[in-house]
Amino acid sequence: MGGLSERQKGRRKTVSGNQDVNIAAVLRPTDAQRRYLMRGLREAGGKLPLFDHDGREVPRKTIEACMANGWAEPWTNNPIRPDWLVCRLTPAGRTALNQTHAKRD
């Protein structure tokens, strides 16, 4: 699969026998995942939030699901709270948001 990173190679699956498809381009985020990812559109570098609009911590399950789908990636370590996942929006995440928005219109 020429020039793909190891992570990208892991995101590819064969569909209906022969067609090679990038899973991150096919899946759509859930409403909770979409709300989380949308916040990265307004932040420098696509930084994703640790807390929602009500001040509650974004569930780790939401963050991990976005990372597993290739929509978010670890960005930096938080020296004060090393257990927090500080992530940023990926190009695949932007694509997933655009596809979700287009299907809702």
BELUR-V370383 format. One line per field, one symbol per residue. ss: DSSP state (A for helix, B for strand, O for the rest). phi: phi as a letter, one per 20 degrees, with the letter a starting at -180 (. if undefined). psi: psi as a letter, one per 20 degrees, with the letter a starting at -180 (. if undefined). Layout:
ss=???
phi=???
psi=???
This chain:
ss=OOOOOAAAAAOBBBBOOOBBBBAAAAOOOOAAAAAAAAAOOOOAAABOOOBOOOOOBOOAAAAAAAAAOOOBBBBBOOOOOOOOOBBBBOAAAAAAAAAAAAAAO
phi=.jjefgffffedcedlncfecegfeefdfffffffffgfffedgmmgefecefeneffggffffffffenecbgdbeeffcfffeeccfdgffffffffffffef
psi=lrjqrhghhijpqpplghppqoghigqqqrgggggghhhihiqpjkpqqhqahjjqppphhgghghghijiqqpgrqohhniiqoorqprhhggghggggghhh.
